[in-house]
């Protein structure tokens, strides 16, 4: 079942063309890597999926939403069905892990206190952070903070996870551990779309799809053997 369909899509930022003629279908459970240099359009593509970058032309559908015909009151409904993982974490620094997750659940839906507690426990256990709910963000390592961000993205049981350079600030061992987590998420039929410039991550993920971004164009194919985008 397809969760994203783009046909001849062009995306502008500040009225300037950034991406052109994008054709793509993503199915439930796909693990898709976006590879390209800084400024090649990877982040713009991700932003187009949650309606922060506006599609100028073409046909674009994500889940049950037509991105060319979106109304403002539909944007929160779309974003609640997506899980977004940022490189810079964006955790609330004035509250602990549990309160960070509780804040999201209270803001995005009506749940009882028992339901909130149960869901927080479930996602923390899933990402291997069961005993970290009382910790403040600054007390966690970078890898631990990113696991909490993934837990936050999973709270509302999204059908698609969007990750923008989620391992960019992490050492190779920690990055590999997080990739195992993303592979597990995809194996459970949640589509995962990840922008990265670290080609070795894509190389180490058999069965993943790879989209290359360059000069406003997107092509699908194997990982480049010369590792152009690696640190």
C-alpha positions in Angstrom: 0.0 0.0 0.0 1.4 3.4 -1.0 1.7 6.1 1.6 3.4 8.7 -0.6 2.8 9.4 -4.3 4.6 12.3 -6.2 4.2 12.8 -9.9 6.1 15.5 -11.7 6.4 17.5 -8.5 8.2 20.8 -8.4 9.0 22.5 -5.0 9.8 26.1 -4.5 11.4 27.9 -1.5 10.8 31.7 -1.3 9.4 31.5 -4.8 12.6 30.0 -6.2 12.6 26.5 -7.6 14.5 24.0 -5.5 13.3 20.6 -6.7 11.9 19.7 -10.1 10.1 16.8 -11.8 10.1 14.5 -8.7 8.4 11.2 -9.3 8.2 8.8 -6.3 6.0 6.2 -4.7 6.7 5.0 -1.2 5.0 2.0 0.3 4.3 1.1 4.0 7.4 -0.4 5.5 9.8 1.1 3.0 13.2 2.4 4.3 14.3 5.2 2.1 17.6 7.1 2.2 18.0 10.6 0.8 21.6 11.2 -0.2 23.1 14.5 -1.5 25.4 17.4 -0.6 24.2 20.1 1.7 21.8 22.3 -0.2 20.9 19.6 -2.7 17.2 19.6 -1.7 17.0 16.7 0.8 15.6 18.8 3.6 13.3 20.7 1.2 11.8 17.4 0.1 11.2 16.3 3.7 9.6 19.7 4.5 7.3 19.3 1.5 5.9 16.1 3.0 4.7 17.9 6.1 3.6 21.0 4.3 6.4 23.4 5.3 7.8 23.7 1.8 4.9 24.3 -0.7 4.6 22.2 -3.8 4.4 24.5 -6.9 3.2 22.0 -9.5 2.6 18.3 -10.1 0.5 15.8 -8.2 1.3 15.0 -4.6 -0.4 12.8 -2.1 0.7 11.6 1.4 -1.6 9.2 3.3 -5.1 10.6 2.7 -4.0 14.1 2.0 -3.7 15.9 -1.3 -0.8 18.3 -0.8 -1.9 20.5 -3.7 -5.3 21.1 -2.2 -4.4 21.4 1.5 -6.4 23.7 3.7 -4.8 25.3 6.8 -7.0 23.4 9.2 -5.8 20.1 7.7 -2.1 20.7 8.4 -2.2 19.7 12.1 -4.2 16.6 11.1 -1.5 15.6 8.6 1.4 16.2 11.0 -0.2 14.1 13.7 0.1 11.1 11.4 3.8 11.7 10.9 6.7 11.2 13.2 9.6 13.7 12.7 13.1 13.2 14.0 15.5 16.2 14.0 19.2 16.2 14.1 19.3 18.8 16.8 16.8 16.9 19.0 14.5 19.9 19.9 13.7 18.6 23.3 12.3 21.0 25.8 15.2 21.8 28.1 13.1 22.9 31.1 11.5 19.5 31.7 12.5 15.9 32.0 12.1 13.1 29.4 8.7 12.0 30.8 7.3 15.6 30.7 8.6 16.1 27.2 6.6 13.1 26.0 3.6 13.9 28.1 3.5 17.4 26.6 3.3 16.0 23.0 0.5 13.6 23.9 -1.6 16.3 25.7 -1.1 18.6 22.7 -2.0 16.2 20.0 -5.1 14.3 21.3 -7.5 13.5 24.0 -6.2 10.8 26.3 -6.7 9.9 29.9 -3.9 10.1 32.4 -3.7 6.3 32.3 -3.5 6.2 28.6 -0.7 8.8 28.6 1.3 6.9 31.2 0.9 3.6 29.3 1.9 5.1 25.9 5.0 6.8 27.4 6.1 3.6 29.0 5.6 1.7 25.7 7.7 4.1 23.6 10.5 4.4 26.2 10.7 0.6 26.4 10.7 0.4 22.6 13.8 2.6 22.2 15.6 1.1 25.1 15.2 4.0 27.5 12.8 2.5 30.1 14.6 4.0 33.1 15.4 7.4 31.7 12.0 9.2 32.1 13.2 11.2 35.1 16.3 12.5 33.4 16.7 16.0 32.1 17.8 16.3 28.4 21.2 17.8 29.4 21.9 14.7 31.5 21.7 12.4 28.5 24.3 11.6 25.9 23.7 12.6 22.3 22.7 9.0 21.4 20.3 8.9 24.3 18.7 12.2 23.4 18.2 10.9 19.9 16.5 7.8 21.2 14.1 10.0 23.2 13.4 12.0 20.0 12.6 8.8 18.2 10.3 7.8 21.1 8.6 11.2 20.8 8.1 10.6 17.0 6.5 7.2 17.7 4.0 8.5 20.4 1.0 8.9 18.0 1.7 5.6 16.1 2.6 7.4 12.9 2.5 5.7 9.5 5.5 7.6 8.3 8.7 8.6 10.1 10.7 11.5 8.6 14.3 11.9 9.8 16.6 14.7 8.9 20.3 13.8 9.5 19.4 11.9 12.7 22.9 10.5 13.1 24.8 13.5 11.9 26.2 14.5 15.3 26.8 10.9 16.6 29.8 8.6 16.6 29.7 5.6 14.2 28.9 3.0 16.8 26.0 5.0 18.3 24.8 5.8 14.7 24.8 2.1 13.9 22.7 1.3 17.0 20.1 3.9 16.0 20.0 2.6 12.5 19.1 -0.8 13.9 16.2 0.9 15.6 15.0 2.6 12.4 15.3 -0.8 10.6 13.1 -2.3 13.2 10.5 0.5 12.8 10.4 -0.1 9.1 10.0 -3.9 9.5 6.8 -3.2 11.4 5.3 -1.5 8.3 6.0 2.1 9.2 7.7 3.9 6.2 11.0 5.6 7.2 12.4 8.4 5.1 15.9 9.6 6.2 18.0 12.4 4.8 21.8 11.8 5.4 25.1 12.6 3.8 26.8 9.5 5.4 26.7 7.0 2.5 28.1 4.2 4.7 24.7 4.1 6.6 22.8 3.4 3.4 25.4 0.9 2.3 25.0 -1.0 5.5 21.2 -1.4 5.1 20.3 -4.2 2.7 17.0 -3.7 1.0 16.8 0.0 1.6 15.9 2.4 -1.3 18.3 5.2 -2.1 17.3 8.6 -3.6 20.1 10.8 -4.9 19.6 14.6 -4.9 21.8 16.9 -7.1 21.1 20.2 -8.7 17.4 20.1 -8.0 17.0 16.6 -9.4 16.2 13.3 -7.7 17.2 9.9 -9.1 16.8 6.5 -7.5 19.6 4.0 -7.6 22.5 2.3 -5.7 24.8 4.1 -3.3 27.6 5.9 -5.1 30.9 3.9 -4.6 33.0 7.0 -4.3 31.2 8.2 -1.1 30.9 11.7 -2.3 28.8 12.9 0.6 30.5 11.3 3.5 32.2 13.3 6.2 
